[in-house]
Structure formats: structure tokens, C-alpha cells
């Protein structure tokens, strides 16, 4: 690892032209039935940014365990006739990251409705304090899944390599859990306002 090039020499996304990017594509099942999905992406911070742990928790709060997920409990996608399987995921690189929210559509021409429902949940993160119990559950879920990394040699090696490219100090891999534990409800609101407001 010591002889490999540092992260800045690897070609990765550095900027996003659009604050909010809407992408549509179609997936086909084995049976030949056509299903349509829609995805929106929000530019966020790099992995080494101090707000990255907060965004990782936000991602979990949006679509983590059904016991606390905003998408599961507030939108009730199983009962929605327009879309289902709503999921949020975040990716991080050297200079920038991306939060993606994707859903499978049951009807056509439903982008406006999809964006409205997603924006409702992002607005909750920006304006309403996260329930302490929800925040605690999100932290525990993240910590449990993160600790699992250390029990598999291949996964751990991949993680260390990732940190080598994305962080100045590889030992930061040990800090993430403590950084997650420090995240407060105010941090969630602050970061949500900063990255989910299209006017910023």
C-alpha cells in the first residue's frame, strides 16, 4: 500500500454541475415485464470531511432499518400506488460525494409526485429535531455493521485501501465509530440544511 499512488492521482468526480440531478432509466425483469425506476442525486461532502459521519447517519435515518426509517414509516411505500422500494445510499470520493435516492415506479409521469414526497422527508430533517430514539437506533445499526468489517480479512483490507485513498491518515478508520457517537440532533439539522437546500 505504501508504494501506491495517493488519492489525488486517482481520477474521481471533483464537482457536480447540477445541484439536483434527476435520472430515469428502465429495468427489465427476467419475465420481460417492464419496470421503470427514478433516481435523484444530491452532491455532498468528501469522505474525509468532518460532516461525512453526519451524512452517513442521515442516509441510515432515511432508509435504514424499518424500525426507524423515515421512508418506511413516513411514506409507507408498500401502500403507495405510485412508487415502492424507496432507498437512499451515499458514496464518497476524494473531493466530493453523492447521496442518491432511488425508487421503483408503478406508474408513468410521476416524477413530480416522487420529488414532492422525497422533499417532505428532507424538509423534516432540516426543520424538525430527529427523535433521540431514532438517532440512537441509527447509530447502533451503523456501529454494528461497521464492526462486522473488522471480522472479515478481505473486507477489512478493502476498507483500509479505501481510507488510504480518501483520508490523509489511514488510522482514521478507527475514529469513525467515535465520530458517529458524537453526532447530535443539531448536527443532523445543520448538515441537512447545508446539503439539501437547492439554494445553497
Secondary structure as GFF3:
##gff-version 3
##sequence-region A 1 200
A	DSSP	three_ten_helix	7	9	.	.	.	ID=ss1
A	DSSP	beta_strand	20	28	.	.	.	ID=ss2
A	DSSP	beta_strand	34	44	.	.	.	ID=ss3
A	DSSP	alpha_helix	52	63	.	.	.	ID=ss4
A	DSSP	alpha_helix	70	70	.	.	.	ID=ss5
A	DSSP	pi_helix	71	75	.	.	.	ID=ss6
A	DSSP	three_ten_helix	77	79	.	.	.	ID=ss7
A	DSSP	beta_strand	83	92	.	.	.	ID=ss8
A	DSSP	beta_strand	97	105	.	.	.	ID=ss9
A	DSSP	alpha_helix	111	127	.	.	.	ID=ss10
A	DSSP	alpha_helix	132	148	.	.	.	ID=ss11
A	DSSP	three_ten_helix	149	151	.	.	.	ID=ss12
A	DSSP	alpha_helix	153	166	.	.	.	ID=ss13
A	DSSP	three_ten_helix	170	174	.	.	.	ID=ss14
A	DSSP	alpha_helix	176	182	.	.	.	ID=ss15
A	DSSP	alpha_helix	185	196	.	.	.	ID=ss16
###
